[in-house]
Amino acid sequence: MNRIKFHVKKGDQVEVISGNFRGSSGKVLEVLPKKQRVLIEGVRIIKKHLRKSQDNPSG
């Protein structure tokens, strides 16, 4: 299997050039060569809604 070479490393400062987060920038947290992806700090933050409970009273 051929390895794809990434030109970014963990800790590099990068800017997103396509997609919904185009123009946002951040630091590379992790490089995933098998999935051909890079995790960037502050990009694609997913919020999960929770029901109110004793553990999470604010909901």
C-alpha positions in Angstrom: 0.0 0.0 0.0 1.3 3.4 -0.9 1.8 6.0 1.8 0.6 9.5 1.1 3.0 12.2 2.2 1.6 15.0 4.2 3.4 18.4 4.1 2.0 19.4 7.5 3.1 18.2 10.9 1.6 18.3 14.4 2.0 21.9 15.7 2.0 23.7 12.4 -0.2 26.7 11.9 -2.6 26.1 8.9 -5.6 27.8 7.2 -8.6 25.9 5.8 -9.0 26.6 2.1 -12.3 24.7 1.4 -15.5 23.6 3.0 -17.8 25.2 5.6 -14.8 26.4 7.7 -13.0 28.0 4.8 -10.8 30.9 6.0 -10.5 29.7 9.6 -7.0 28.9 10.9 -5.6 26.9 13.7 -2.8 24.6 15.0 -2.6 21.0 13.7 -3.5 18.7 16.6 -3.2 15.4 14.8 -2.4 14.0 11.4 -4.4 10.9 10.2 -2.6 9.6 7.1 -4.9 6.5 6.7 -8.0 8.7 6.6 -6.2 11.5 4.7 -7.3 14.0 7.3 -5.8 16.5 9.7 -7.4 17.6 13.0 -7.1 21.4 13.5 -7.7 23.2 16.7 -11.0 25.2 16.8 -12.3 23.8 13.5 -15.4 21.6 13.2 -16.4 21.8 16.8 -19.4 19.5 17.4 -21.9 20.4 20.1 -24.0 17.7 21.7 -27.3 18.6 23.3 -28.1 16.8 26.6 -31.3 16.4 28.5 -31.4 17.9 32.0 -30.5 15.4 34.7 -28.9 15.3 38.2 -25.4 14.9 36.6 -26.1 17.8 34.1 -28.6 20.2 35.7 -28.2 22.9 33.1 -29.2 20.6 30.3 
